[in-house]
Amino acid sequence: MNKLTVALAHSLVVAAFFVVPSFADDEALKKDLTAVIALHGLPCGQVVAVKVKAENDYAASCKDGNKYRVYLNAAGRVVVEKQK
């Protein structure tokens, strides 16, 4: 095999190892936010998209169309606010 081909294949394998944990973390975050929203008694069903606004501050979009901001307030409590 050509050295360039081997180097390219090696780079793709290494890149795949970095992509998979990020995807797994994203799915875990979606599940966690779905649970938090449900525990606050708000309708959602399932979080399908998350935007990280800051540390411990997220914009969550639900399958049913609802959008929420989920964050920790100054007292360390989780707050869920419905967004427009």
Stockholm file with secondary structure:
# STOCKHOLM 1.0

chainA/1-84         MNKLTVALAHSLVVAAFFVVPSFADDEALKKDLTAVIALHGLPCGQVVAVKVKAENDYAASCKDGNKYRVYLNAAGRVVVEKQK
#=GR chainA/1-84 SS CCHHHHHHHHHHHHHHHHHHHHHHHHHHHHHHHHHHHHHTTCCCSCEEEEEEEETTEEEEEETTSCEEEEEECTTSCEEEEEEC
#=GC SS_cons        CCHHHHHHHHHHHHHHHHHHHHHHHHHHHHHHHHHHHHHTTCCCSCEEEEEEEETTEEEEEETTSCEEEEEECTTSCEEEEEEC
//
